[in-house]
Amino acid sequence: MVTLSLGSSGPEVRELQRRLEAVWAYHGRINGRFDEEVQEAVARYQSWRYVQDDPEGVYGPTTRRLLEENTPEV
């Protein structure tokens, strides 16, 4: 499982953006770039779900598992 963070890019980031959009945490462009706006959205989602295992704003294993569970249709 790949950890995504500020500066990451590519199709996995696009999927992350779509998933964050589906849970109303992200409202930016789906462009495959993990920028500050995506980082803030990840941190927002982590706050909502009380994620403490991954660094704030980093799409690590715990954040990924929870977000994928919440967005199976994406």
N, C-alpha and C positions, 0 to 999 in steps of 0.2 A: 504494500500500500504506500503510495507516494504522498509525502507531506508537501503541501503547497503553501507558499508564503510570498511576501512582497517581492516582486521581481519575476515570479514564475509566469509562464505563458504557455499557451497551447490549448488543445481540445479539452484537457481535464479542467482547466480554468473556466472554459466556456460552460462546461457541465456544472461546475460549482456556481457560476453566476446564475444559471437557470434555476438551480435548486434554491439558492438564496432568494431569488425573485419569487419563487413559488411560495415561500414562507414569509414574504413581505419584508425581508431584511435588506434587500438590495433593489435599487431602482435605477441603476445606471445602464450603460450599454453592454450588450453581450458581445465582447470583443476578444476574449481569451487572454486578457492582460490582468494580472493580479496587481492592481494599483492600490493607492491609499483608500479609495472608495470601497473596494472589495475587502480590504483589510478591516475597515470599520464595520462592514456588514458581517463579516465572520465574527468579530468581537461582539457585535450586538447579539447575534444568534447564540454565541457562547454564554453571554450574560443571561439571556432568556432561559437557556437550558441548564444553567449552573455548571458549565463545563470547567473543570479545574485541572484536568490531566494534560491538556495542550496549552502551549503559550498563547496569551491573548492575541487574537488576530491571525493565528496560524491554523491552517486547515490540516490538523493532525488526525491520528486514528480515531480518537473518541469523538471529535467534532464530526468527522466524516461519517462514522457509524450512525450517530444520531440524526444527522441531516438526511442521509440516505433512507433511514427508517421513516422519516417524516415526509419524504418526497419520492415514493416508489414509482410514480407515474412519469417522472422526468427522464 
